Every structure is written in C-alpha cells, then in structure tokens.
Amino acid sequence: MPVGELAQRGHYLGSNVSYNLKKMVENGYMIQERSPHDRRSFHVRASESGLEIYRCLSTLFDRHALRMEEGHVTTGGLETAGNALRKVLQLWSAPAAPVSMGL
C-alpha cells in the first residue's frame, strides 16, 4: 500500500506518518520499497517481526474482548466510563478562569 494511503484509509492516525514509518523501517518492523510504477511513491508492508508483533497484539485484544464478554466489563460500565471521560474532556477543553498570583 502506498504510504499516503495509511492515513487516508485510517490504518494510521498519527500526525507524522513519514517520521513514524521511518522509525518502524529502521527498527525492522516495516519494509518500505519504491513503487515500480511511480518512482516518487513508496509502498510499505509489515516485515516478519512486524507481523509477529501484530499477532501478539491481536491475541491480547482477543483475550480482552473475551474477558469483556464474560462479564468483567459490562456495556453499562463502559457507558459510565465513557460519560465520565467526556466530562473530563469538557472540563479540560473549557477556557480556564484567570488565576490571581497574589503579586
């Protein structure tokens, strides 16, 4: 897949795709190759070590989903947590009143 499509398709939500991709290539998690059709473009794919990390994370997420299904986390609990986090976000996003430093 071309690098630009990572963000467009929602596979990568970071603000600096190129920098983070460069680091993943340097660390051996991704393979980056020039497009055979357009030499200005690069295609990327996961390396074997990148796929291994993906498999580990996928297994972890599957286990978490299973535990949620078993009742450790209920839909109501998630809604309550979501509502609380939205309130915290609103608090942090609101302009703060000036604070007197007593000087």
The first five atom37 places (N, CA, C, CB, O) and aatype in JSON, in Angstrom:
{
  "aatype": [12, 14, 19, 7, 6, 10, 0, 5, 1, 7, 8, 18, 10, 7, 15, 2, 19, 15, 18, 2, 10, 11, 11, 12, 19, 6, 2, 7, 18, 12, 9, 5, 6, 1, 15, 14, 8, 3, 1, 1, 15, 13, 8, 19, 1, 0, 15, 6, 15, 7, 10, 6, 9, 18, 1, 4, 10, 15, 16, 10, 13, 3, 1, 8, 0, 10, 1, 12, 6, 6, 7, 8, 19, 16, 16, 7, 7, 10, 6, 16, 0, 7, 2, 0, 10, 1, 11, 19, 10, 5, 10, 17, 15, 0, 14, 0, 0, 14, 19, 15, 12, 7, 10],
  "atom_mask": [
    [1, 1, 1, 1, 1],
    [1, 1, 1, 1, 1],
    [1, 1, 1, 1, 1],
    [1, 1, 1, 0, 1],
    [1, 1, 1, 1, 1],
    [1, 1, 1, 1, 1],
    [1, 1, 1, 1, 1],
    [1, 1, 1, 1, 1],
    [1, 1, 1, 1, 1],
    [1, 1, 1, 0, 1],
    [1, 1, 1, 1, 1],
    [1, 1, 1, 1, 1],
    [1, 1, 1, 1, 1],
    [1, 1, 1, 0, 1],
    [1, 1, 1, 1, 1],
    [1, 1, 1, 1, 1],
    [1, 1, 1, 1, 1],
    [1, 1, 1, 1, 1],
    [1, 1, 1, 1, 1],
    [1, 1, 1, 1, 1],
    [1, 1, 1, 1, 1],
    [1, 1, 1, 1, 1],
    [1, 1, 1, 1, 1],
    [1, 1, 1, 1, 1],
    [1, 1, 1, 1, 1],
    [1, 1, 1, 1, 1],
    [1, 1, 1, 1, 1],
    [1, 1, 1, 0, 1],
    [1, 1, 1, 1, 1],
    [1, 1, 1, 1, 1],
    [1, 1, 1, 1, 1],
    [1, 1, 1, 1, 1],
    [1, 1, 1, 1, 1],
    [1, 1, 1, 1, 1],
    [1, 1, 1, 1, 1],
    [1, 1, 1, 1, 1],
    [1, 1, 1, 1, 1],
    [1, 1, 1, 1, 1],
    [1, 1, 1, 1, 1],
    [1, 1, 1, 1, 1],
    [1, 1, 1, 1, 1],
    [1, 1, 1, 1, 1],
    [1, 1, 1, 1, 1],
    [1, 1, 1, 1, 1],
    [1, 1, 1, 1, 1],
    [1, 1, 1, 1, 1],
    [1, 1, 1, 1, 1],
    [1, 1, 1, 1, 1],
    [1, 1, 1, 1, 1],
    [1, 1, 1, 0, 1],
    [1, 1, 1, 1, 1],
    [1, 1, 1, 1, 1],
    [1, 1, 1, 1, 1],
    [1, 1, 1, 1, 1],
    [1, 1, 1, 1, 1],
    [1, 1, 1, 1, 1],
    [1, 1, 1, 1, 1],
    [1, 1, 1, 1, 1],
    [1, 1, 1, 1, 1],
    [1, 1, 1, 1, 1],
    [1, 1, 1, 1, 1],
    [1, 1, 1, 1, 1],
    [1, 1, 1, 1, 1],
    [1, 1, 1, 1, 1],
    [1, 1, 1, 1, 1],
    [1, 1, 1, 1, 1],
    [1, 1, 1, 1, 1],
    [1, 1, 1, 1, 1],
    [1, 1, 1, 1, 1],
    [1, 1, 1, 1, 1],
    [1, 1, 1, 0, 1],
    [1, 1, 1, 1, 1],
    [1, 1, 1, 1, 1],
    [1, 1, 1, 1, 1],
    [1, 1, 1, 1, 1],
    [1, 1, 1, 0, 1],
    [1, 1, 1, 0, 1],
    [1, 1, 1, 1, 1],
    [1, 1, 1, 1, 1],
    [1, 1, 1, 1, 1],
    [1, 1, 1, 1, 1],
    [1, 1, 1, 0, 1],
    [1, 1, 1, 1, 1],
    [1, 1, 1, 1, 1],
    [1, 1, 1, 1, 1],
    [1, 1, 1, 1, 1],
    [1, 1, 1, 1, 1],
    [1, 1, 1, 1, 1],
    [1, 1, 1, 1, 1],
    [1, 1, 1, 1, 1],
    [1, 1, 1, 1, 1],
    [1, 1, 1, 1, 1],
    [1, 1, 1, 1, 1],
    [1, 1, 1, 1, 1],
    [1, 1, 1, 1, 1],
    [1, 1, 1, 1, 1],
    [1, 1, 1, 1, 1],
    [1, 1, 1, 1, 1],
    [1, 1, 1, 1, 1],
    [1, 1, 1, 1, 1],
    [1, 1, 1, 1, 1],
    [1, 1, 1, 0, 1],
    [1, 1, 1, 1, 1]
  ],
  "atom_positions": [
    [[0.85, -1.17, 0.0], [0.0, 0.0, 0.0], [0.89, 1.24, 0.0], [-0.96, 0.0, 1.22], [1.9, 1.26, 0.7]],
    [[0.55, 2.25, -0.76], [1.33, 3.49, -0.72], [1.25, 4.15, 0.65], [0.84, 4.46, -1.79], [0.25, 4.02, 1.36]],
    [[2.31, 4.85, 1.03], [2.4, 5.48, 2.34], [1.24, 6.43, 2.59], [3.72, 6.23, 2.48], [0.67, 6.41, 3.68]],
    [[0.87, 7.25, 1.62], [-0.21, 8.21, 1.79], [-1.54, 7.57, 2.14], [0.0, 0.0, 0.0], [-2.37, 8.18, 2.81]],
    [[-1.74, 6.34, 1.69], [-3.0, 5.66, 1.96], [-3.1, 5.2, 3.41], [-3.15, 4.47, 1.04], [-4.21, 4.94, 3.88]],
    [[-1.99, 5.08, 4.12], [-2.04, 4.67, 5.53], [-2.96, 5.59, 6.32], [-0.62, 4.67, 6.15], [-3.83, 5.13, 7.05]],
    [[-2.76, 6.89, 6.16], [-3.58, 7.86, 6.89], [-4.97, 7.98, 6.27], [-2.9, 9.24, 6.91], [-5.97, 8.07, 6.98]],
    [[-5.04, 7.97, 4.93], [-6.33, 8.13, 4.26], [-7.3, 7.01, 4.6], [-6.13, 8.19, 2.76], [-8.49, 7.26, 4.77]],
    [[-6.81, 5.8, 4.7], [-7.68, 4.66, 5.0], [-7.9, 4.46, 6.49], [-7.1, 3.41, 4.4], [-8.65, 3.57, 6.89]],
    [[-7.25, 5.26, 7.3], [-7.44, 5.15, 8.74], [-6.59, 4.07, 9.38], [0.0, 0.0, 0.0], [-6.8, 3.75, 10.55]],
    [[-5.64, 3.5, 8.64], [-4.76, 2.5, 9.22], [-3.75, 3.13, 10.17], [-4.02, 1.73, 8.13], [-3.22, 2.47, 11.06]],
    [[-3.51, 4.41, 9.98], [-2.56, 5.11, 10.83], [-3.14, 6.47, 11.15], [-1.18, 5.23, 10.16], [-3.47, 7.22, 10.24]],
    [[-3.26, 6.79, 12.41], [-3.9, 8.03, 12.81], [-2.93, 9.06, 13.35], [-4.95, 7.75, 13.83], [-3.35, 10.1, 13.86]],
    [[-1.64, 8.8, 13.25], [-0.64, 9.73, 13.77], [-0.55, 10.99, 12.93], [0.0, 0.0, 0.0], [-1.01, 11.02, 11.79]],
    [[0.04, 12.02, 13.51], [0.14, 13.29, 12.8], [1.34, 13.32, 11.86], [0.24, 14.44, 13.79], [1.37, 14.13, 10.93]],
    [[2.31, 12.47, 12.08], [3.5, 12.48, 11.25], [3.79, 11.06, 10.77], [4.72, 13.06, 12.02], [4.65, 10.37, 11.31]],
    [[3.05, 10.64, 9.75], [3.17, 9.28, 9.24], [4.59, 8.99, 8.79], [2.19, 9.05, 8.08], [5.14, 7.94, 9.12]],
    [[5.2, 9.9, 8.05], [6.53, 9.65, 7.48], [7.58, 9.41, 8.56], [6.95, 10.81, 6.62], [8.39, 8.49, 8.43]],
    [[7.59, 10.22, 9.6], [8.59, 10.07, 10.66], [8.43, 8.72, 11.36], [8.47, 11.21, 11.68], [9.4, 7.99, 11.55]],
    [[7.19, 8.41, 11.76], [6.95, 7.16, 12.47], [7.2, 5.95, 11.59], [5.53, 7.13, 13.01], [7.71, 4.93, 12.06]],
    [[6.84, 6.04, 10.32], [7.13, 4.95, 9.39], [8.63, 4.74, 9.26], [6.5, 5.23, 8.02], [9.11, 3.61, 9.22]],
    [[9.37, 5.84, 9.18], [10.84, 5.75, 9.08], [11.4, 4.99, 10.28], [11.47, 7.16, 8.99], [12.27, 4.14, 10.13]],
    [[10.9, 5.3, 11.47], [11.37, 4.62, 12.69], [11.01, 3.13, 12.66], [10.76, 5.29, 13.94], [11.81, 2.3, 13.08]],
    [[9.81, 2.8, 12.17], [9.42, 1.39, 12.09], [10.29, 0.63, 11.08], [7.93, 1.27, 11.71], [10.62, -0.53, 11.3]],
    [[10.65, 1.3, 9.98], [11.54, 0.68, 8.99], [12.92, 0.49, 9.6], [11.63, 1.55, 7.7], [13.52, -0.58, 9.47]],
    [[13.44, 1.52, 10.28], [14.76, 1.43, 10.91], [14.83, 0.31, 11.94], [15.1, 2.76, 11.58], [15.88, -0.32, 12.1]],
    [[13.72, 0.05, 12.63], [13.7, -0.98, 13.66], [13.28, -2.35, 13.13], [12.77, -0.57, 14.77], [13.16, -3.31, 13.89]],
    [[13.05, -2.43, 11.82], [12.77, -3.72, 11.2], [11.34, -4.22, 11.28], [0.0, 0.0, 0.0], [11.09, -5.4, 11.06]],
    [[10.39, -3.33, 11.59], [9.0, -3.75, 11.7], [8.24, -3.59, 10.39], [8.31, -2.96, 12.79], [7.24, -4.27, 10.16]],
    [[8.71, -2.71, 9.53], [8.07, -2.47, 8.24], [9.13, -2.54, 7.15], [7.34, -1.09, 8.22], [10.31, -2.3, 7.39]],
    [[8.68, -2.87, 5.93], [9.55, -2.87, 4.76], [9.0, -1.81, 3.82], [9.61, -4.3, 4.07], [7.81, -1.8, 3.5]],
    [[9.87, -0.93, 3.39], [9.48, 0.17, 2.52], [10.2, 0.01, 1.19], [9.79, 1.56, 3.16], [11.43, -0.1, 1.16]],
    [[9.44, 0.01, 0.09], [10.02, -0.16, -1.25], [9.43, 0.88, -2.19], [9.77, -1.59, -1.79], [8.28, 1.3, -2.04]],
    [[10.24, 1.29, -3.16], [9.73, 2.22, -4.17], [8.69, 1.53, -5.04], [10.89, 2.77, -5.04], [8.8, 0.34, -5.33]],
    [[7.69, 2.29, -5.44], [6.67, 1.77, -6.34], [7.3, 1.49, -7.7], [5.48, 2.76, -6.48], [8.06, 2.32, -8.21]],
    [[7.02, 0.34, -8.3], [7.58, 0.05, -9.62], [6.98, 0.94, -10.71], [7.37, -1.41, -9.97], [7.58, 1.1, -11.78]],
    [[5.8, 1.51, -10.45], [5.11, 2.31, -11.46], [5.36, 3.8, -11.33], [3.65, 2.05, -11.39], [5.3, 4.54, -12.32]],
    [[5.63, 4.25, -10.12], [5.86, 5.67, -9.87], [7.02, 5.78, -8.89], [4.57, 6.38, -9.31], [6.85, 5.54, -7.7]],
    [[8.18, 6.14, -9.38], [9.4, 6.16, -8.57], [9.36, 7.19, -7.45], [10.59, 6.42, -9.45], [10.21, 7.16, -6.56]],
    [[8.39, 8.09, -7.48], [8.25, 9.07, -6.39], [7.51, 8.48, -5.21], [7.53, 10.33, -6.89], [7.56, 9.03, -4.11]],
    [[6.84, 7.38, -5.42], [5.98, 6.79, -4.41], [6.64, 5.57, -3.77], [4.63, 6.4, -5.03], [7.42, 4.87, -4.41]],
    [[6.31, 5.33, -2.49], [6.8, 4.16, -1.77], [5.63, 3.28, -1.37], [7.61, 4.58, -0.53], [4.53, 3.76, -1.11]],
    [[5.87, 1.99, -1.34], [4.9, 1.03, -0.82], [5.47, 0.45, 0.46], [4.58, -0.1, -1.86], [6.69, 0.29, 0.59]],
    [[4.61, 0.15, 1.41], [5.06, -0.41, 2.68], [4.3, -1.69, 2.96], [4.86, 0.61, 3.83], [3.17, -1.89, 2.53]],
    [[4.96, -2.57, 3.72], [4.34, -3.8, 4.19], [5.03, -4.2, 5.48], [4.42, -4.94, 3.12], [6.15, -3.78, 5.75]],
    [[4.36, -5.0, 6.25], [4.93, -5.44, 7.52], [6.01, -6.48, 7.26], [3.83, -6.02, 8.45], [5.88, -7.34, 6.39]],
    [[7.09, -6.39, 8.03], [8.14, -7.41, 7.98], [7.69, -8.6, 8.84], [9.52, -6.84, 8.48], [6.63, -8.55, 9.46]],
    [[8.48, -9.64, 8.86], [8.13, -10.8, 9.69], [8.07, -10.41, 11.17], [9.15, -11.93, 9.48], [7.17, -10.87, 11.88]],
    [[9.01, -9.59, 11.64], [8.95, -9.17, 13.05], [7.75, -8.24, 13.29], [10.26, -8.46, 13.46], [7.17, -8.26, 14.37]],
    [[7.39, -7.44, 12.31], [6.2, -6.61, 12.43], [4.94, -7.45, 12.49], [0.0, 0.0, 0.0], [4.02, -7.15, 13.25]],
    [[4.89, -8.52, 11.69], [3.74, -9.43, 11.72], [3.66, -10.16, 13.05], [3.83, -10.43, 10.58], [2.57, -10.42, 13.55]],
    [[4.81, -10.5, 13.62], [4.82, -11.18, 14.93], [4.25, -10.27, 16.01], [6.25, -11.61, 15.3], [3.48, -10.71, 16.86]],
    [[4.63, -8.99, 15.98], [4.07, -8.04, 16.94], [2.57, -7.9, 16.73], [4.76, -6.65, 16.81], [1.8, -7.85, 17.69]],
    [[2.16, -7.85, 15.46], [0.72, -7.78, 15.16], [-0.01, -8.99, 15.74], [0.48, -7.7, 13.63], [-1.07, -8.85, 16.35]],
    [[0.55, -10.18, 15.55], [-0.09, -11.39, 16.06], [-0.2, -11.37, 17.59], [0.69, -12.63, 15.61], [-1.23, -11.75, 18.15]],
    [[0.85, -10.92, 18.25], [0.83, -10.82, 19.72], [-0.24, -9.85, 20.19], [2.21, -10.39, 20.26], [-1.01, -10.15, 21.1]],
    [[-0.29, -8.67, 19.56], [-1.3, -7.68, 19.95], [-2.71, -8.16, 19.64], [-1.03, -6.34, 19.23], [-3.64, -7.93, 20.41]],
    [[-2.87, -8.83, 18.5], [-4.19, -9.35, 18.13], [-4.66, -10.38, 19.15], [-4.15, -9.96, 16.72], [-5.83, -10.39, 19.54]],
    [[-3.76, -11.25, 19.58], [-4.1, -12.24, 20.61], [-4.48, -11.56, 21.91], [-2.93, -13.2, 20.85], [-5.45, -11.95, 22.56]],
    [[-3.73, -10.53, 22.3], [-4.03, -9.79, 23.52], [-5.41, -9.13, 23.43], [-2.96, -8.73, 23.77], [-6.19, -9.21, 24.37]],
    [[-5.71, -8.49, 22.3], [-7.01, -7.84, 22.13], [-8.13, -8.87, 22.15], [-7.04, -7.04, 20.82], [-9.19, -8.62, 22.72]],
    [[-7.9, -10.04, 21.53], [-8.92, -11.09, 21.55], [-9.2, -11.56, 22.97], [-8.47, -12.28, 20.68], [-10.35, -11.79, 23.34]],
    [[-8.13, -11.7, 23.78], [-8.32, -12.11, 25.18], [-9.1, -11.06, 25.95], [-6.96, -12.36, 25.84], [-9.96, -11.39, 26.76]],
    [[-8.78, -9.79, 25.71], [-9.51, -8.73, 26.4], [-10.98, -8.73, 25.99], [-8.88, -7.36, 26.09], [-11.86, -8.56, 26.83]],
    [[-11.25, -8.91, 24.71], [-12.64, -8.95, 24.24], [-13.38, -10.12, 24.88], [-12.69, -9.07, 22.69], [-14.54, -9.97, 25.27]],
    [[-12.73, -11.27, 24.99], [-13.35, -12.43, 25.62], [-13.67, -12.15, 27.09], [-12.43, -13.64, 25.5], [-14.75, -12.49, 27.57]],
    [[-12.73, -11.54, 27.8], [-12.97, -11.21, 29.21], [-14.13, -10.23, 29.35], [-11.7, -10.62, 29.86], [-14.92, -10.31, 30.29]],
    [[-14.23, -9.3, 28.4], [-15.35, -8.35, 28.45], [-16.66, -9.11, 28.24], [-15.18, -7.24, 27.38], [-17.65, -8.84, 28.93]],
    [[-16.67, -10.06, 27.3], [-17.87, -10.84, 27.05], [-18.25, -11.69, 28.26], [-17.67, -11.74, 25.82], [-19.43, -11.97, 28.48]],
    [[-17.27, -12.1, 29.04], [-17.53, -12.93, 30.21], [-18.1, -12.12, 31.37], [-16.25, -13.63, 30.65], [-18.39, -12.67, 32.43]],
    [[-18.26, -10.82, 31.19], [-18.91, -10.01, 32.2], [-17.99, -9.21, 33.1], [0.0, 0.0, 0.0], [-18.46, -8.57, 34.03]],
    [[-16.71, -9.24, 32.85], [-15.81, -8.44, 33.68], [-16.02, -6.95, 33.44], [-14.35, -8.82, 33.41], [-15.82, -6.13, 34.34]],
    [[-16.41, -6.63, 32.23], [-16.73, -5.23, 31.89], [-18.07, -5.27, 31.16], [-15.6, -4.55, 31.0], [-18.2, -5.93, 30.13]],
    [[-19.04, -4.59, 31.69], [-20.37, -4.6, 31.09], [-20.56, -3.4, 30.17], [-21.46, -4.6, 32.18], [-19.8, -2.43, 30.23]],
    [[-21.57, -3.48, 29.34], [-21.9, -2.36, 28.46], [-22.23, -1.12, 29.3], [-23.09, -2.71, 27.53], [-21.81, -0.01, 28.97]],
    [[-22.97, -1.32, 30.37], [-23.3, -0.19, 31.25], [-22.06, 0.42, 31.87], [0.0, 0.0, 0.0], [-21.96, 1.64, 32.0]],
    [[-21.11, -0.43, 32.25], [-19.86, 0.07, 32.83], [-19.07, 0.89, 31.82], [0.0, 0.0, 0.0], [-18.49, 1.92, 32.16]],
    [[-19.06, 0.42, 30.56], [-18.36, 1.17, 29.51], [-19.05, 2.51, 29.25], [-18.28, 0.35, 28.21], [-18.38, 3.52, 29.03]],
    [[-20.37, 2.51, 29.26], [-21.1, 3.77, 29.06], [-20.82, 4.75, 30.18], [-22.61, 3.5, 28.95], [-20.63, 5.94, 29.94]],
    [[-20.8, 4.26, 31.4], [-20.5, 5.11, 32.55], [-19.09, 5.69, 32.44], [-20.65, 4.32, 33.87], [-18.89, 6.88, 32.66]],
    [[-18.14, 4.84, 32.1], [-16.75, 5.3, 31.94], [-16.65, 6.31, 30.81], [-15.81, 4.11, 31.68], [-15.96, 7.33, 30.94]],
    [[-17.33, 6.05, 29.69], [-17.31, 6.98, 28.56], [-17.88, 8.33, 28.92], [0.0, 0.0, 0.0], [-17.34, 9.36, 28.54]],
    [[-18.99, 8.32, 29.67], [-19.6, 9.58, 30.09], [-18.66, 10.35, 31.01], [-20.93, 9.31, 30.81], [-18.52, 11.57, 30.89]],
    [[-18.02, 9.65, 31.93], [-17.08, 10.31, 32.85], [-15.9, 10.91, 32.08], [-16.57, 9.32, 33.92], [-15.48, 12.03, 32.36]],
    [[-15.38, 10.17, 31.12], [-14.24, 10.68, 30.34], [-14.65, 11.87, 29.47], [-13.67, 9.56, 29.45], [-13.86, 12.8, 29.29]],
    [[-15.88, 11.85, 28.93], [-16.35, 13.01, 28.16], [-16.43, 14.25, 29.04], [-17.72, 12.72, 27.54], [-16.09, 15.34, 28.59]],
    [[-16.88, 14.09, 30.29], [-16.97, 15.22, 31.22], [-15.58, 15.76, 31.55], [-17.69, 14.8, 32.52], [-15.39, 16.98, 31.63]],
    [[-14.61, 14.88, 31.73], [-13.24, 15.33, 31.98], [-12.71, 16.08, 30.77], [-12.31, 14.12, 32.32], [-12.07, 17.12, 30.92]],
    [[-12.96, 15.57, 29.57], [-12.52, 16.25, 28.35], [-13.16, 17.63, 28.23], [-12.86, 15.4, 27.11], [-12.48, 18.59, 27.87]],
    [[-14.44, 17.73, 28.53], [-15.11, 19.03, 28.5], [-14.49, 20.0, 29.5], [-16.61, 18.88, 28.79], [-14.29, 21.18, 29.2]],
    [[-14.18, 19.49, 30.68], [-13.54, 20.32, 31.7], [-12.19, 20.83, 31.21], [-13.37, 19.53, 33.01], [-11.88, 22.01, 31.35]],
    [[-11.39, 19.94, 30.66], [-10.05, 20.32, 30.18], [-10.11, 21.23, 28.96], [-9.24, 19.09, 29.86], [-9.21, 22.03, 28.74]],
    [[-11.18, 21.1, 28.16], [-11.29, 21.88, 26.92], [-11.85, 23.27, 27.16], [-12.17, 21.16, 25.93], [-11.65, 24.17, 26.34]],
    [[-12.54, 23.47, 28.28], [-13.16, 24.76, 28.57], [-12.08, 25.77, 28.93], [-14.19, 24.63, 29.72], [-11.08, 25.42, 29.57]],
    [[-12.28, 27.02, 28.53], [-11.3, 28.03, 28.91], [-11.29, 28.2, 30.44], [-11.62, 29.39, 28.22], [-12.34, 28.26, 31.08]],
    [[-10.13, 28.26, 30.97], [-9.98, 28.39, 32.43], [-10.08, 29.86, 32.84], [-8.62, 27.8, 32.91], [-9.66, 30.76, 32.1]],
    [[-10.64, 30.09, 34.0], [-10.69, 31.45, 34.55], [-9.29, 31.85, 34.96], [-11.68, 31.54, 35.76], [-8.52, 31.01, 35.44]],
    [[-8.94, 33.12, 34.78], [-7.61, 33.58, 35.18], [-7.39, 33.36, 36.68], [-7.43, 35.08, 34.82], [-8.3, 33.52, 37.49]],
    [[-6.2, 33.01, 37.01], [-5.84, 32.75, 38.41], [-4.98, 33.89, 38.9], [-5.11, 31.4, 38.58], [-3.98, 34.24, 38.27]],
    [[-5.36, 34.48, 40.02], [-4.59, 35.56, 40.61], [-3.38, 34.96, 41.31], [-5.46, 36.4, 41.58], [-3.51, 34.03, 42.1]],
    [[-2.22, 35.51, 41.02], [-0.99, 35.01, 41.62], [-0.69, 35.73, 42.94], [0.19, 35.18, 40.64], [0.31, 35.42, 43.6]],
    [[-1.53, 36.69, 43.33], [-1.35, 37.4, 44.6], [-0.1, 38.27, 44.63], [0.0, 0.0, 0.0], [0.46, 38.53, 45.7]],
    [[0.33, 38.72, 43.48], [1.55, 39.56, 43.44], [1.21, 41.02, 43.54], [2.34, 39.31, 42.16], [2.11, 41.86, 43.53]]
  ]
}
